[in-house]
Amino acid sequence: MNTYAIIDTGGKQLRVEPGRFNDVCDFTSLNKNTKKLDSTTKIVIHRVLLIRKNSMINIGSPWVKNATVKGRVLHPCSSKKIIVNKMRSKKKTRIKKGFRKNLIRFIVDSICMDGKEVLFL
């Protein structure tokens, strides 16, 4: 596709396209009472760094004004397991631990600029 946006979420910059899904570590919620995001949660991201539509590129400093990325949460998931091996030499001690980061998978529905949806071809 020729239309995409680069957003800033969870301390990382992601390239998002309409109809594609992405995994992020966390979304900061404005409502402190909402701690869990389920599959019916709609999200709007205002931290858009760049929007590209065909040959037109809009770069923000730091963010593009009046630009939003709208999407919805699909489901929570986990990353690949990271295995940590710890060995103490000459003591016959070996420890094997694993770690999985909790992620949230979301799909991008549309990229909007000045209240209008950026149409992609």
N, C-alpha and C positions, 0 to 999 in steps of 0.2 A: 504494500500500500504506500501511497505517496503522502498520506496525512498521518502525522504523529505529533506527540507532545513529550517534552521532558519535564517531569515533575520532581519535587523534593518532598519525600516522606520518609519518616523513620531515620533521618540522618543520611539517607542515600538518594541518589538521583537515578530515576528510572525512565526508560523510554517506553511510552504506552501508546497503543493504537486501538481504535474502536474495534470491539469484537474479540480482543485478545485478553487473556488473563495473566495476572502477575501475582507473585508472592511477596508480601512485606512483613516485616517483623512486628510492627505495631502501628495503629492509628491513634493519634491523640484525640480524645473525645472532648467536646466542649462541656458536655453534661457529666458531672462527676459521679452521678448515680448509675450511669450506664457503664458497666464493667465488661460485659460480654457482648460481642458482636455475633448475631446469628445470621442465617441465610436471607432474612427479609430486610436487612439493614441497607439503606441507601447511603451512599457516601458522595460528598462533594469536596474536591480538592482545589484550593485556591492558590496553592504554591506552584504555579506553572512557570518554568524557566524559559521555555522555548516552544513555539508552535510552528510546524511546517505544513503547508498545503501546496502540493505540487512544487512550483519554483518560488513561492512566496514564503519568506522566513521572518517571523517576529521574535526578536530577542528582547527579554526584559532585563531591567537593571534594578533590583535583583529579580523581580518577577514581572510577568506581562500583566498590564493593568486590564481589569475586567475579563480575565480569562479563567475558566473553570474546567475541570475534568469531572464528569459525572459517571458514576458506576454503582455497582452493588456487590455485596459480599457473597461469595459462593459458599465457602465452608472453611472452618479452621483446619490446618494441616500441620505437619511436622517436617523439619528439614532432614537431610540425610544424617545418619548417626556419625558422630566424631568419636573415635576410639582413642583413649589416652592410656598408654602403658607406662607404668612407673616401676622401676626396678632398682633395688639397692644392692650394689655389688658386695660380694663376700658375706651376705647375710641370708641368702636364699629367700628373699622377699620379692614377690612380684604381685602387682596390683593392676587390674584391668578395669577401667571405668568407661562408660559411654555417656554421651551428651547429645540431646536433640533439642533444637530450638523450635519454639512454637511460632508458627507463621499463620497468616491470614491470606487466603486466596481470594482475589477480587477480580471482576471483569469490568472493563471500561465500556460504558454504553455510548457516550458522546463526548466530544470536545467542543466547548462553547467559547465564543469570543464576543464581547459586547452584547451578551444575551442571546445571540444567534448561534445555532449549531453550525460548526464548520463542516461543510459537506465534503465527502471524500469520493473520489472517482476510482 
